[in-house]
Amino acid sequence: MIAVVDYGAGNLRSISRALGSHGAEVVISSDPEIIGSAGAVVLPGVGNAGHAMETLDRLGLINPLRDVARRGSPLVGICLGMQLLFGHQEEGGVSGLAFLPGRVRRLSGPVKVPHMGWNRSRVVRDGPYGDAGDERDYYFVHSYVVEPENPDDVVAETTYGETFPAIVAHDNVVGFQFHPEKSGAAGLALLSVIAAGSAGFGLSGLDLAALTSVVTGGASSGAAGDPITP
């Protein structure tokens, strides 16, 4: 079972539908017991990091999320949820969950903030999310970016005013800065990796190209189509 964390900060129904389209059992919940016992957990998020951490604490969800990370079950952060996987958050001046070493700061460069729209992501480290050099387009909506302390945690990068991580991963903990549920076939293929991982296949042994072919019926997903309507 995949638990999508309901703490009032995410596009829950679209994420749940996208995961369920791959046959996964999905539940949307704010119950600490359900979150802590799930086979995989998705932490979505939009909004303010300080408020998000306050809400997770008030709902008693921080320790269950920590348990998921420690026991090796897939834990996936999306957008703000990815940022909360790290420590210091410039927004609100609070600490995130600190499952991954690093910090979160405001996007810089001569560009409009927030960053909203399609952007090309390039894989920089081989793994279940593609081979180094692979490029795909995803849909971004954010004002902050992560700065991992460990460069090996960066799986894919994108450039908007500056170059920053689009996908991070360390063992079972994964983050997508973009919204896979709004990123057409390319995003659905990423969620299929998570769905397969929750079934016990293990994230490290999966093949994104093969899963993408299943999702698209053999069509290329190098550039995604229109975003999925929330």
Helices and strands as residue ranges (DSSP letters): E 2-5, H 12-20, E 26-29, H 32-37, E 40-43, H 49-58, H 62-71, E 75-78, H 80-83, E 88-89, G 91-93, E 94-95, E 102-106, E 115-123, E 135-142, E 144-148, G 151-153, E 154-159, E 163-170, E 173-176, G 180-182, H 184-196, I 197-201, G 203-205, H 208-216
